[in-house]
Every structure is written in structure tokens, then in C-alpha cells.
Amino acid sequence: MATFVALIARMAELVDARDSNSRSFGVWVRFPLRVQESGALFCYIRCMNRALFLLWSFFLVSEALAQPVFDTPTVPELGYASDLVAGEYFAPTEASEAPQNWDFSGTPGSSVGLLEVVPAGSSPFSKSFDGAEWSTVNGDQLGFLSLAEDNMQVFGNANAANGVALPFSDPLVQWTYPLELGTSSSDDFGASITLFGQPYSLMGESSFEVDAWGSLVMPDGAEIQEVLRGVYTQFYTETYDGDTANWYLNQVVYFAPDSLLPLFYHEILDVTDLEGNVLLEVTDVAWLANGVTSIPTEEAPSAQAPFPNPVKSGDEVTWPMAQGQRWRAMALDGKVLDEGVSMGSFDRISTSGWSKGLVLLMSLGSDGQPCASCPVHRVVVH
């Protein structure tokens, strides 16, 4: 403030000097003495106006560049749905305290499913997730969430195809509110159940930090003036019937005001076995499109669940897919069991020669490679 006052005083001196010898187009003109005598009042008025203008400009700039703070979002009473679109990965910008302008307009991508957010009480699995307020639905994969206590909490997951619920021993806190630059959190999570007569366990940890802020232009050209960006990392070990896989997920995500879930993602997913051998490497960008308050529509065929699940080894799995959709079946040890291109409608995939345990049925991107946002269905072979 002292510097600002000194600046105003210096401006007064300069304006007084200028007004006592008025300047016009770079030429000094000497005014008569009577005009000079009125210069003090003239200078005072002009300096006050100049100072007020400078002060007003200062507050305008401060307001325009103020870092946003997002409170706990409000979700529509009946929930919402959005298309989930994925495209080729590109790296995010570096973290910064200065505002950034992220222009993702025109980013190419293809729809990989429909993401719905519905009241948790409407799900047949709700009794397994006491305290959950909302359920996310992406194909046969369900997640159960709550915004209680200003935390984004995940209570666990369920699979609608095989009727399996996997509640966490304690809710996982993904991030906390209010969100602002520097907000950070970390938590661990785990679950242990008997799955079709065999022990299944999942143990992991996560971390989150808001590392940047600014404005965002979505791939469809929609502009969002206030955006916070966060880095979410998650690691967990999944074990079933003697097979073990380590899942590493890194997401750089963008939040808009009052959004329950991020609107845009940079994603890197790696899956390894216990020895560190890479089973799966996936990168993509993904975003929610076509309005986040739209009425749920028919699911994309590739997002629908394969059935039956579980399936007896040697029988066929039927998987509804769109014509031309590429797919792959992979065991947890990384072995590719089968892959192909859908002929449309219902594809029948033989499980002949598949060992008992978990098999991942994956939709592939347009380049024939897995993408982090493409549906992955866990099929139990017994």
C-alpha cells in the first residue's frame, strides 16, 4: 500500500509539472500566469481522477485474475448422463501458479460409452454401500459416491453383469472441498471378499493435488472461464485365485464450477504382474460430452455387458457390440486369449482353452489399442 501511495504522489508531481507547461502533440506551450495559478486545483482534480482510475483498474485486474475456489457441488436431484469420449493422448502443461488457457477445441475422439450419475438408492446394490448418495454407471461397472463432510468419497464398486458388490472397508477420499490451488489429499483403500468360491482382494492407495488453474475450451468449442486442474494417482494390487496384477493410474483432470466429476482427463494406465512385467500399457485423453445434465439415453453397444458372467470354460460369451468395434480378451498374466472386430449386434466369443480365473474383455480404440476410458469388463471363468 505504501508503494501505491508513493506512486500516486509521484503521479501528482508529474501531472503538476505537465499542467504548468501544458503539452500538446509533443510541443511545450507556455500558459499565461493566471492559468498557471489555477493549475493546483486542476492538478488536484486530475490527480484524484487518475488515482481513482488506477485504483479501480487495480481491483478489476485483481478480480479478473483471482484464483477460483470451488465449493462442494450440487448434483441435479435425478442425476445426469454424458457421453464418454476418448481420443489420442497428449501431455498436459506443467503445473503453475499463474493462470493458464487450455484450448482443446477440435480434439478428435470417439464415443466409448455413456456415463450416468443416478441416485444410489435406485441401484439394487445400494444395501452394500451404506452412506453412498450417488452411483456412477458405465456399462456393467458401477461406482458408489458421496459428498458428505465436504469430501468426494468412494464406497466401492459393483458389477451389474455378475451381481458382485465390492464395498471398501473404509470409504476412499479422492479429494476434499473447497477445491483451490494447492488443495491436496491422500488415502488408502481395500476390500476382501469370496468371489465364486475363491478369495479375492484389492488393496491400494491414492493421492490428489490441485496444481493449476485457468480457463478451458472443450473439444466441442464450449468455453469455461473458471477451471481448476488436479493430478490424481491411484495404485492397487488385485489378487484372485492365485493371479495377481498391479494397477497404476495417473490422471490429470479439469474441474468446472459445480461439477461432480472432472470434465476432461489425461490418462496413463499401466498393469504389471508381481515381477514387474508389463501386462498392459494404455494412454488416452477423455472427456464428458453432449451436456452433463442430459437425460440418460440408450447405451453405446460397446458399453453393454457381456453375458453370461460368470461363464463355464468352453462355453460362449455373448457381447453386444457395434459393427466394426475392435475388442480383445486378455488373462491377468497378460496373455491375449482372443481378439477380433465385431460384425455387429451380438458377438459370440468362445472361451475354449481359457483357464479359470478373471479375464479382461476390452473394447479397443480406433487405432486398435486399449484406451483408459474404453470399457473393460471382468469376466469370471469357472
Contacts in CASP RR format, 6 or more apart in sequence:
PFRMAT RR
TARGET T0000
AUTHOR 0000-0000-0000
METHOD contacts of the structure
MODEL  1
MATFVALIARMAELVDARDSNSRSFGVWVRFPLRVQESGALFCYIRCMNR
ALFLLWSFFLVSEALAQPVFDTPTVPELGYASDLVAGEYFAPTEASEAPQ
NWDFSGTPGSSVGLLEVVPAGSSPFSKSFDGAEWSTVNGDQLGFLSLAED
NMQVFGNANAANGVALPFSDPLVQWTYPLELGTSSSDDFGASITLFGQPY
SLMGESSFEVDAWGSLVMPDGAEIQEVLRGVYTQFYTETYDGDTANWYLN
QVVYFAPDSLLPLFYHEILDVTDLEGNVLLEVTDVAWLANGVTSIPTEEA
PSAQAPFPNPVKSGDEVTWPMAQGQRWRAMALDGKVLDEGVSMGSFDRIS
TSGWSKGLVLLMSLGSDGQPCASCPVHRVVVH
4 55 0 8 1.000
4 58 0 8 1.000
7 54 0 8 1.000
8 47 0 8 1.000
8 51 0 8 1.000
8 54 0 8 1.000
11 47 0 8 1.000
11 50 0 8 1.000
11 51 0 8 1.000
11 54 0 8 1.000
12 43 0 8 1.000
12 47 0 8 1.000
15 43 0 8 1.000
15 46 0 8 1.000
15 47 0 8 1.000
15 50 0 8 1.000
16 39 0 8 1.000
16 40 0 8 1.000
16 43 0 8 1.000
16 47 0 8 1.000
19 39 0 8 1.000
19 42 0 8 1.000
19 43 0 8 1.000
19 46 0 8 1.000
20 31 0 8 1.000
20 36 0 8 1.000
20 39 0 8 1.000
21 28 0 8 1.000
21 29 0 8 1.000
21 30 0 8 1.000
21 31 0 8 1.000
22 28 0 8 1.000
22 29 0 8 1.000
22 31 0 8 1.000
23 29 0 8 1.000
65 99 0 8 1.000
67 99 0 8 1.000
67 180 0 8 1.000
67 181 0 8 1.000
67 213 0 8 1.000
68 180 0 8 1.000
68 213 0 8 1.000
68 214 0 8 1.000
68 226 0 8 1.000
68 227 0 8 1.000
68 228 0 8 1.000
68 257 0 8 1.000
69 178 0 8 1.000
69 179 0 8 1.000
69 180 0 8 1.000
70 177 0 8 1.000
70 178 0 8 1.000
70 179 0 8 1.000
70 180 0 8 1.000
70 228 0 8 1.000
70 255 0 8 1.000
70 257 0 8 1.000
70 258 0 8 1.000
71 177 0 8 1.000
71 178 0 8 1.000
72 147 0 8 1.000
72 150 0 8 1.000
72 177 0 8 1.000
72 178 0 8 1.000
73 147 0 8 1.000
73 257 0 8 1.000
73 258 0 8 1.000
73 259 0 8 1.000
73 260 0 8 1.000
74 258 0 8 1.000
75 117 0 8 1.000
75 133 0 8 1.000
75 134 0 8 1.000
75 147 0 8 1.000
75 260 0 8 1.000
76 293 0 8 1.000
78 118 0 8 1.000
78 119 0 8 1.000
79 116 0 8 1.000
79 117 0 8 1.000
79 118 0 8 1.000
79 119 0 8 1.000
79 134 0 8 1.000
80 116 0 8 1.000
80 117 0 8 1.000
80 291 0 8 1.000
80 292 0 8 1.000
80 293 0 8 1.000
80 294 0 8 1.000
81 114 0 8 1.000
81 115 0 8 1.000
81 116 0 8 1.000
81 117 0 8 1.000
81 294 0 8 1.000
81 295 0 8 1.000
81 296 0 8 1.000
81 297 0 8 1.000
82 114 0 8 1.000
82 115 0 8 1.000
82 288 0 8 1.000
82 289 0 8 1.000
82 290 0 8 1.000
82 291 0 8 1.000
82 292 0 8 1.000
82 294 0 8 1.000
83 111 0 8 1.000
83 113 0 8 1.000
83 114 0 8 1.000
83 115 0 8 1.000
83 288 0 8 1.000
83 289 0 8 1.000
83 290 0 8 1.000
83 300 0 8 1.000
84 111 0 8 1.000
84 112 0 8 1.000
84 113 0 8 1.000
84 114 0 8 1.000
84 115 0 8 1.000
84 138 0 8 1.000
84 286 0 8 1.000
84 287 0 8 1.000
84 288 0 8 1.000
84 289 0 8 1.000
84 373 0 8 1.000
85 109 0 8 1.000
85 110 0 8 1.000
85 111 0 8 1.000
85 112 0 8 1.000
85 219 0 8 1.000
85 286 0 8 1.000
85 287 0 8 1.000
85 288 0 8 1.000
85 289 0 8 1.000
85 373 0 8 1.000
86 109 0 8 1.000
86 110 0 8 1.000
86 112 0 8 1.000
86 284 0 8 1.000
86 285 0 8 1.000
86 286 0 8 1.000
86 365 0 8 1.000
86 371 0 8 1.000
86 372 0 8 1.000
86 373 0 8 1.000
86 374 0 8 1.000
87 107 0 8 1.000
87 108 0 8 1.000
87 109 0 8 1.000
87 110 0 8 1.000
87 284 0 8 1.000
87 285 0 8 1.000
87 286 0 8 1.000
87 371 0 8 1.000
88 108 0 8 1.000
88 109 0 8 1.000
88 284 0 8 1.000
88 285 0 8 1.000
88 367 0 8 1.000
89 266 0 8 1.000
89 267 0 8 1.000
89 268 0 8 1.000
89 283 0 8 1.000
89 284 0 8 1.000
89 285 0 8 1.000
90 266 0 8 1.000
90 285 0 8 1.000
91 266 0 8 1.000
92 229 0 8 1.000
92 252 0 8 1.000
92 266 0 8 1.000
93 100 0 8 1.000
93 102 0 8 1.000
93 212 0 8 1.000
95 211 0 8 1.000
95 212 0 8 1.000
95 231 0 8 1.000
96 211 0 8 1.000
96 212 0 8 1.000
97 181 0 8 1.000
99 213 0 8 1.000
99 214 0 8 1.000
99 215 0 8 1.000
100 212 0 8 1.000
100 213 0 8 1.000
100 214 0 8 1.000
100 215 0 8 1.000
100 229 0 8 1.000
101 214 0 8 1.000
101 215 0 8 1.000
101 217 0 8 1.000
102 214 0 8 1.000
102 215 0 8 1.000
102 216 0 8 1.000
102 217 0 8 1.000
102 227 0 8 1.000
102 229 0 8 1.000
102 254 0 8 1.000
102 264 0 8 1.000
103 217 0 8 1.000
104 216 0 8 1.000
104 217 0 8 1.000
104 218 0 8 1.000
104 219 0 8 1.000
104 264 0 8 1.000
104 285 0 8 1.000
104 287 0 8 1.000
105 217 0 8 1.000
105 218 0 8 1.000
105 219 0 8 1.000
105 220 0 8 1.000
105 221 0 8 1.000
106 219 0 8 1.000
106 220 0 8 1.000
106 221 0 8 1.000
107 219 0 8 1.000
107 285 0 8 1.000
107 287 0 8 1.000
108 219 0 8 1.000
109 219 0 8 1.000
109 366 0 8 1.000
110 365 0 8 1.000
110 366 0 8 1.000
111 289 0 8 1.000
111 300 0 8 1.000
112 286 0 8 1.000
112 300 0 8 1.000
112 302 0 8 1.000
112 303 0 8 1.000
112 363 0 8 1.000
112 365 0 8 1.000
112 371 0 8 1.000
112 373 0 8 1.000
112 374 0 8 1.000
112 375 0 8 1.000
113 138 0 8 1.000
113 139 0 8 1.000
113 299 0 8 1.000
113 300 0 8 1.000
113 302 0 8 1.000
113 303 0 8 1.000
113 375 0 8 1.000
114 138 0 8 1.000
114 139 0 8 1.000
114 296 0 8 1.000
114 297 0 8 1.000
114 298 0 8 1.000
114 299 0 8 1.000
114 300 0 8 1.000
114 303 0 8 1.000
115 136 0 8 1.000
115 137 0 8 1.000
115 138 0 8 1.000
115 261 0 8 1.000
115 288 0 8 1.000
116 136 0 8 1.000
116 137 0 8 1.000
116 138 0 8 1.000
116 296 0 8 1.000
117 134 0 8 1.000
117 135 0 8 1.000
117 136 0 8 1.000
117 137 0 8 1.000
117 260 0 8 1.000
117 261 0 8 1.000
118 134 0 8 1.000
118 135 0 8 1.000
118 137 0 8 1.000
118 296 0 8 1.000
119 133 0 8 1.000
119 134 0 8 1.000
119 135 0 8 1.000
120 126 0 8 1.000
120 129 0 8 1.000
120 131 0 8 1.000
120 132 0 8 1.000
120 133 0 8 1.000
120 134 0 8 1.000
120 135 0 8 1.000
120 144 0 8 1.000
120 145 0 8 1.000
121 135 0 8 1.000
122 135 0 8 1.000
123 135 0 8 1.000
123 142 0 8 1.000
123 144 0 8 1.000
123 158 0 8 1.000
125 135 0 8 1.000
125 142 0 8 1.000
125 144 0 8 1.000
125 158 0 8 1.000
125 163 0 8 1.000
125 165 0 8 1.000
126 132 0 8 1.000
126 135 0 8 1.000
126 144 0 8 1.000
128 158 0 8 1.000
128 165 0 8 1.000
128 167 0 8 1.000
129 144 0 8 1.000
129 155 0 8 1.000
129 156 0 8 1.000
129 158 0 8 1.000
129 165 0 8 1.000
129 167 0 8 1.000
130 155 0 8 1.000
131 146 0 8 1.000
131 148 0 8 1.000
131 155 0 8 1.000
132 144 0 8 1.000
132 145 0 8 1.000
132 146 0 8 1.000
132 155 0 8 1.000
133 145 0 8 1.000
133 146 0 8 1.000
133 147 0 8 1.000
133 148 0 8 1.000
134 144 0 8 1.000
134 145 0 8 1.000
134 146 0 8 1.000
134 147 0 8 1.000
134 260 0 8 1.000
135 142 0 8 1.000
135 143 0 8 1.000
135 144 0 8 1.000
135 145 0 8 1.000
136 142 0 8 1.000
136 143 0 8 1.000
136 144 0 8 1.000
136 145 0 8 1.000
136 261 0 8 1.000
137 143 0 8 1.000
137 160 0 8 1.000
138 303 0 8 1.000
138 375 0 8 1.000
139 160 0 8 1.000
139 299 0 8 1.000
139 303 0 8 1.000
139 304 0 8 1.000
139 305 0 8 1.000
139 375 0 8 1.000
140 159 0 8 1.000
140 160 0 8 1.000
140 161 0 8 1.000
140 304 0 8 1.000
140 305 0 8 1.000
140 309 0 8 1.000
140 377 0 8 1.000
141 157 0 8 1.000
141 158 0 8 1.000
141 159 0 8 1.000
141 160 0 8 1.000
141 375 0 8 1.000
141 376 0 8 1.000
141 377 0 8 1.000
142 157 0 8 1.000
142 158 0 8 1.000
142 159 0 8 1.000
142 160 0 8 1.000
143 154 0 8 1.000
143 155 0 8 1.000
143 156 0 8 1.000
143 157 0 8 1.000
143 158 0 8 1.000
144 154 0 8 1.000
144 155 0 8 1.000
144 156 0 8 1.000
144 157 0 8 1.000
144 158 0 8 1.000
145 152 0 8 1.000
145 153 0 8 1.000
145 154 0 8 1.000
145 155 0 8 1.000
145 260 0 8 1.000
146 153 0 8 1.000
146 155 0 8 1.000
146 171 0 8 1.000
147 153 0 8 1.000
147 177 0 8 1.000
147 260 0 8 1.000
150 176 0 8 1.000
150 177 0 8 1.000
150 178 0 8 1.000
151 173 0 8 1.000
151 175 0 8 1.000
151 176 0 8 1.000
151 177 0 8 1.000
152 173 0 8 1.000
152 174 0 8 1.000
152 175 0 8 1.000
152 176 0 8 1.000
152 177 0 8 1.000
153 171 0 8 1.000
153 172 0 8 1.000
153 173 0 8 1.000
153 174 0 8 1.000
154 168 0 8 1.000
154 171 0 8 1.000
154 172 0 8 1.000
154 174 0 8 1.000
154 189 0 8 1.000
155 167 0 8 1.000
155 168 0 8 1.000
155 171 0 8 1.000
155 172 0 8 1.000
156 166 0 8 1.000
156 167 0 8 1.000
156 168 0 8 1.000
156 171 0 8 1.000
156 172 0 8 1.000
156 191 0 8 1.000
157 165 0 8 1.000
157 166 0 8 1.000
158 164 0 8 1.000
158 165 0 8 1.000
158 166 0 8 1.000
159 166 0 8 1.000
159 309 0 8 1.000
159 378 0 8 1.000
160 305 0 8 1.000
161 305 0 8 1.000
161 306 0 8 1.000
161 307 0 8 1.000
161 309 0 8 1.000
161 377 0 8 1.000
161 379 0 8 1.000
162 309 0 8 1.000
162 310 0 8 1.000
162 379 0 8 1.000
162 380 0 8 1.000
164 193 0 8 1.000
164 195 0 8 1.000
166 191 0 8 1.000
166 193 0 8 1.000
166 200 0 8 1.000
166 202 0 8 1.000
167 191 0 8 1.000
168 189 0 8 1.000
168 190 0 8 1.000
168 191 0 8 1.000
169 189 0 8 1.000
169 190 0 8 1.000
169 191 0 8 1.000
169 192 0 8 1.000
170 189 0 8 1.000
170 190 0 8 1.000
171 189 0 8 1.000
172 187 0 8 1.000
172 188 0 8 1.000
172 189 0 8 1.000
172 206 0 8 1.000
173 185 0 8 1.000
173 187 0 8 1.000
174 185 0 8 1.000
174 187 0 8 1.000
174 206 0 8 1.000
174 208 0 8 1.000
174 232 0 8 1.000
175 183 0 8 1.000
175 185 0 8 1.000
175 208 0 8 1.000
175 232 0 8 1.000
176 183 0 8 1.000
176 185 0 8 1.000
179 210 0 8 1.000
179 228 0 8 1.000
179 255 0 8 1.000
180 210 0 8 1.000
180 228 0 8 1.000
181 210 0 8 1.000
181 211 0 8 1.000
181 212 0 8 1.000
181 213 0 8 1.000
181 228 0 8 1.000
182 209 0 8 1.000
182 210 0 8 1.000
182 211 0 8 1.000
183 208 0 8 1.000
183 209 0 8 1.000
183 210 0 8 1.000
184 207 0 8 1.000
184 208 0 8 1.000
184 209 0 8 1.000
184 210 0 8 1.000
185 207 0 8 1.000
185 208 0 8 1.000
185 209 0 8 1.000
186 205 0 8 1.000
186 206 0 8 1.000
186 207 0 8 1.000
186 208 0 8 1.000
187 205 0 8 1.000
187 206 0 8 1.000
188 203 0 8 1.000
188 204 0 8 1.000
188 205 0 8 1.000
188 206 0 8 1.000
189 202 0 8 1.000
189 203 0 8 1.000
189 204 0 8 1.000
189 205 0 8 1.000
189 206 0 8 1.000
189 236 0 8 1.000
190 201 0 8 1.000
190 202 0 8 1.000
190 203 0 8 1.000
190 204 0 8 1.000
190 236 0 8 1.000
191 201 0 8 1.000
191 202 0 8 1.000
192 199 0 8 1.000
192 200 0 8 1.000
192 201 0 8 1.000
192 202 0 8 1.000
193 200 0 8 1.000
193 201 0 8 1.000
194 200 0 8 1.000
195 240 0 8 1.000
195 380 0 8 1.000
196 310 0 8 1.000
196 380 0 8 1.000
196 382 0 8 1.000
198 240 0 8 1.000
198 241 0 8 1.000
198 357 0 8 1.000
199 239 0 8 1.000
199 240 0 8 1.000
199 241 0 8 1.000
200 238 0 8 1.000
200 239 0 8 1.000
200 240 0 8 1.000
200 241 0 8 1.000
201 237 0 8 1.000
201 238 0 8 1.000
201 239 0 8 1.000
201 240 0 8 1.000
202 236 0 8 1.000
202 237 0 8 1.000
202 238 0 8 1.000
202 239 0 8 1.000
203 236 0 8 1.000
203 237 0 8 1.000
204 234 0 8 1.000
204 235 0 8 1.000
204 236 0 8 1.000
204 237 0 8 1.000
205 234 0 8 1.000
205 235 0 8 1.000
205 236 0 8 1.000
206 232 0 8 1.000
206 233 0 8 1.000
206 234 0 8 1.000
206 235 0 8 1.000
207 232 0 8 1.000
207 233 0 8 1.000
208 230 0 8 1.000
208 231 0 8 1.000
208 232 0 8 1.000
208 233 0 8 1.000
209 230 0 8 1.000
209 231 0 8 1.000
210 228 0 8 1.000
210 229 0 8 1.000
210 230 0 8 1.000
211 229 0 8 1.000
211 230 0 8 1.000
211 231 0 8 1.000
212 228 0 8 1.000
212 229 0 8 1.000
212 230 0 8 1.000
213 227 0 8 1.000
213 228 0 8 1.000
213 229 0 8 1.000
214 226 0 8 1.000
214 227 0 8 1.000
214 228 0 8 1.000
214 229 0 8 1.000
215 223 0 8 1.000
215 224 0 8 1.000
215 225 0 8 1.000
215 226 0 8 1.000
215 227 0 8 1.000
216 223 0 8 1.000
216 224 0 8 1.000
216 227 0 8 1.000
216 254 0 8 1.000
216 256 0 8 1.000
216 263 0 8 1.000
216 264 0 8 1.000
217 223 0 8 1.000
217 224 0 8 1.000
218 224 0 8 1.000
218 263 0 8 1.000
218 264 0 8 1.000
218 287 0 8 1.000
218 289 0 8 1.000
219 287 0 8 1.000
219 289 0 8 1.000
220 289 0 8 1.000
224 256 0 8 1.000
224 263 0 8 1.000
226 256 0 8 1.000
226 257 0 8 1.000
227 254 0 8 1.000
227 255 0 8 1.000
227 256 0 8 1.000
228 254 0 8 1.000
228 255 0 8 1.000
229 252 0 8 1.000
229 253 0 8 1.000
229 254 0 8 1.000
229 255 0 8 1.000
230 252 0 8 1.000
230 253 0 8 1.000
230 254 0 8 1.000
230 255 0 8 1.000
230 262 0 8 1.000
231 250 0 8 1.000
231 251 0 8 1.000
231 252 0 8 1.000
231 253 0 8 1.000
232 249 0 8 1.000
232 250 0 8 1.000
232 251 0 8 1.000
232 252 0 8 1.000
232 253 0 8 1.000
233 248 0 8 1.000
233 249 0 8 1.000
233 250 0 8 1.000
233 251 0 8 1.000
234 247 0 8 1.000
234 248 0 8 1.000
234 249 0 8 1.000
235 246 0 8 1.000
235 247 0 8 1.000
235 248 0 8 1.000
235 249 0 8 1.000
236 246 0 8 1.000
236 247 0 8 1.000
237 244 0 8 1.000
237 245 0 8 1.000
237 246 0 8 1.000
237 247 0 8 1.000
238 244 0 8 1.000
238 245 0 8 1.000
238 246 0 8 1.000
238 247 0 8 1.000
238 332 0 8 1.000
240 332 0 8 1.000
240 357 0 8 1.000
240 358 0 8 1.000
241 356 0 8 1.000
241 357 0 8 1.000
241 358 0 8 1.000
243 331 0 8 1.000
243 332 0 8 1.000
243 333 0 8 1.000
243 357 0 8 1.000
243 358 0 8 1.000
244 273 0 8 1.000
244 274 0 8 1.000
244 332 0 8 1.000
245 271 0 8 1.000
245 272 0 8 1.000
245 273 0 8 1.000
245 279 0 8 1.000
245 332 0 8 1.000
246 271 0 8 1.000
246 272 0 8 1.000
246 273 0 8 1.000
246 274 0 8 1.000
246 276 0 8 1.000
247 269 0 8 1.000
247 270 0 8 1.000
247 271 0 8 1.000
248 268 0 8 1.000
248 269 0 8 1.000
248 270 0 8 1.000
248 271 0 8 1.000
248 272 0 8 1.000
249 267 0 8 1.000
249 268 0 8 1.000
249 269 0 8 1.000
249 372 0 8 1.000
250 267 0 8 1.000
250 268 0 8 1.000
250 269 0 8 1.000
251 262 0 8 1.000
251 265 0 8 1.000
251 266 0 8 1.000
251 267 0 8 1.000
251 268 0 8 1.000
252 265 0 8 1.000
252 266 0 8 1.000
253 262 0 8 1.000
253 264 0 8 1.000
253 265 0 8 1.000
253 266 0 8 1.000
254 262 0 8 1.000
254 263 0 8 1.000
254 264 0 8 1.000
254 265 0 8 1.000
255 262 0 8 1.000
255 263 0 8 1.000
256 263 0 8 1.000
259 292 0 8 1.000
261 288 0 8 1.000
263 287 0 8 1.000
263 288 0 8 1.000
263 292 0 8 1.000
264 285 0 8 1.000
264 286 0 8 1.000
264 287 0 8 1.000
264 288 0 8 1.000
265 285 0 8 1.000
265 286 0 8 1.000
265 287 0 8 1.000
265 372 0 8 1.000
265 373 0 8 1.000
266 285 0 8 1.000
267 282 0 8 1.000
267 283 0 8 1.000
267 284 0 8 1.000
267 285 0 8 1.000
267 286 0 8 1.000
267 372 0 8 1.000
267 373 0 8 1.000
268 282 0 8 1.000
268 283 0 8 1.000
268 372 0 8 1.000
269 280 0 8 1.000
269 281 0 8 1.000
269 282 0 8 1.000
269 283 0 8 1.000
269 372 0 8 1.000
270 278 0 8 1.000
270 280 0 8 1.000
270 281 0 8 1.000
270 282 0 8 1.000
271 278 0 8 1.000
271 279 0 8 1.000
271 280 0 8 1.000
271 281 0 8 1.000
272 278 0 8 1.000
272 279 0 8 1.000
273 279 0 8 1.000
273 332 0 8 1.000
273 333 0 8 1.000
273 334 0 8 1.000
279 330 0 8 1.000
279 332 0 8 1.000
279 333 0 8 1.000
279 334 0 8 1.000
280 330 0 8 1.000
280 334 0 8 1.000
280 370 0 8 1.000
282 369 0 8 1.000
282 370 0 8 1.000
282 371 0 8 1.000
282 372 0 8 1.000
283 371 0 8 1.000
283 372 0 8 1.000
284 371 0 8 1.000
284 372 0 8 1.000
284 373 0 8 1.000
284 374 0 8 1.000
286 371 0 8 1.000
286 372 0 8 1.000
286 373 0 8 1.000
300 322 0 8 1.000
301 320 0 8 1.000
301 321 0 8 1.000
301 322 0 8 1.000
301 325 0 8 1.000
301 344 0 8 1.000
302 321 0 8 1.000
302 322 0 8 1.000
302 325 0 8 1.000
302 327 0 8 1.000
302 363 0 8 1.000
302 374 0 8 1.000
302 375 0 8 1.000
303 363 0 8 1.000
303 375 0 8 1.000
304 319 0 8 1.000
304 320 0 8 1.000
304 321 0 8 1.000
305 377 0 8 1.000
306 317 0 8 1.000
306 318 0 8 1.000
306 319 0 8 1.000
306 320 0 8 1.000
306 349 0 8 1.000
306 361 0 8 1.000
306 377 0 8 1.000
306 379 0 8 1.000
307 317 0 8 1.000
307 318 0 8 1.000
307 319 0 8 1.000
308 315 0 8 1.000
308 317 0 8 1.000
308 318 0 8 1.000
309 317 0 8 1.000
309 377 0 8 1.000
309 379 0 8 1.000
309 380 0 8 1.000
310 379 0 8 1.000
310 380 0 8 1.000
310 381 0 8 1.000
310 382 0 8 1.000
311 317 0 8 1.000
311 351 0 8 1.000
311 379 0 8 1.000
311 380 0 8 1.000
311 381 0 8 1.000
311 382 0 8 1.000
312 351 0 8 1.000
312 381 0 8 1.000
312 382 0 8 1.000
313 351 0 8 1.000
313 352 0 8 1.000
313 353 0 8 1.000
313 354 0 8 1.000
313 355 0 8 1.000
313 356 0 8 1.000
313 381 0 8 1.000
313 382 0 8 1.000
314 350 0 8 1.000
314 351 0 8 1.000
314 352 0 8 1.000
314 353 0 8 1.000
314 354 0 8 1.000
315 351 0 8 1.000
316 348 0 8 1.000
316 349 0 8 1.000
316 350 0 8 1.000
316 351 0 8 1.000
317 348 0 8 1.000
317 349 0 8 1.000
317 351 0 8 1.000
317 361 0 8 1.000
317 379 0 8 1.000
318 346 0 8 1.000
318 347 0 8 1.000
318 348 0 8 1.000
318 349 0 8 1.000
319 327 0 8 1.000
319 346 0 8 1.000
319 347 0 8 1.000
319 348 0 8 1.000
319 349 0 8 1.000
319 361 0 8 1.000
319 377 0 8 1.000
320 345 0 8 1.000
320 346 0 8 1.000
320 347 0 8 1.000
321 327 0 8 1.000
321 342 0 8 1.000
321 344 0 8 1.000
321 345 0 8 1.000
321 346 0 8 1.000
321 347 0 8 1.000
321 363 0 8 1.000
322 342 0 8 1.000
322 344 0 8 1.000
323 342 0 8 1.000
323 343 0 8 1.000
323 344 0 8 1.000
323 345 0 8 1.000
324 341 0 8 1.000
324 342 0 8 1.000
324 343 0 8 1.000
324 344 0 8 1.000
325 341 0 8 1.000
325 342 0 8 1.000
325 344 0 8 1.000
325 363 0 8 1.000
325 364 0 8 1.000
326 339 0 8 1.000
326 340 0 8 1.000
326 341 0 8 1.000
326 342 0 8 1.000
326 363 0 8 1.000
326 364 0 8 1.000
326 365 0 8 1.000
326 368 0 8 1.000
327 339 0 8 1.000
327 340 0 8 1.000
327 341 0 8 1.000
327 342 0 8 1.000
327 347 0 8 1.000
327 361 0 8 1.000
327 362 0 8 1.000
327 363 0 8 1.000
327 364 0 8 1.000
328 336 0 8 1.000
328 338 0 8 1.000
328 339 0 8 1.000
328 340 0 8 1.000
328 361 0 8 1.000
328 362 0 8 1.000
328 364 0 8 1.000
328 370 0 8 1.000
329 336 0 8 1.000
329 337 0 8 1.000
329 338 0 8 1.000
329 339 0 8 1.000
329 349 0 8 1.000
329 354 0 8 1.000
329 359 0 8 1.000
329 360 0 8 1.000
329 361 0 8 1.000
329 362 0 8 1.000
330 336 0 8 1.000
330 337 0 8 1.000
330 359 0 8 1.000
330 360 0 8 1.000
330 362 0 8 1.000
331 337 0 8 1.000
331 354 0 8 1.000
331 355 0 8 1.000
331 357 0 8 1.000
331 358 0 8 1.000
331 359 0 8 1.000
331 360 0 8 1.000
332 357 0 8 1.000
332 358 0 8 1.000
332 359 0 8 1.000
332 360 0 8 1.000
337 353 0 8 1.000
337 354 0 8 1.000
337 359 0 8 1.000
338 349 0 8 1.000
338 350 0 8 1.000
339 364 0 8 1.000
349 361 0 8 1.000
351 359 0 8 1.000
351 381 0 8 1.000
354 381 0 8 1.000
355 381 0 8 1.000
356 381 0 8 1.000
356 382 0 8 1.000
357 380 0 8 1.000
357 381 0 8 1.000
357 382 0 8 1.000
358 378 0 8 1.000
358 379 0 8 1.000
358 380 0 8 1.000
358 381 0 8 1.000
359 378 0 8 1.000
359 379 0 8 1.000
359 380 0 8 1.000
359 381 0 8 1.000
360 376 0 8 1.000
360 377 0 8 1.000
360 378 0 8 1.000
360 379 0 8 1.000
361 376 0 8 1.000
361 377 0 8 1.000
361 378 0 8 1.000
361 379 0 8 1.000
362 370 0 8 1.000
362 374 0 8 1.000
362 375 0 8 1.000
362 376 0 8 1.000
362 377 0 8 1.000
363 374 0 8 1.000
363 375 0 8 1.000
363 376 0 8 1.000
364 370 0 8 1.000
364 371 0 8 1.000
364 374 0 8 1.000
365 371 0 8 1.000
365 374 0 8 1.000
370 376 0 8 1.000
END
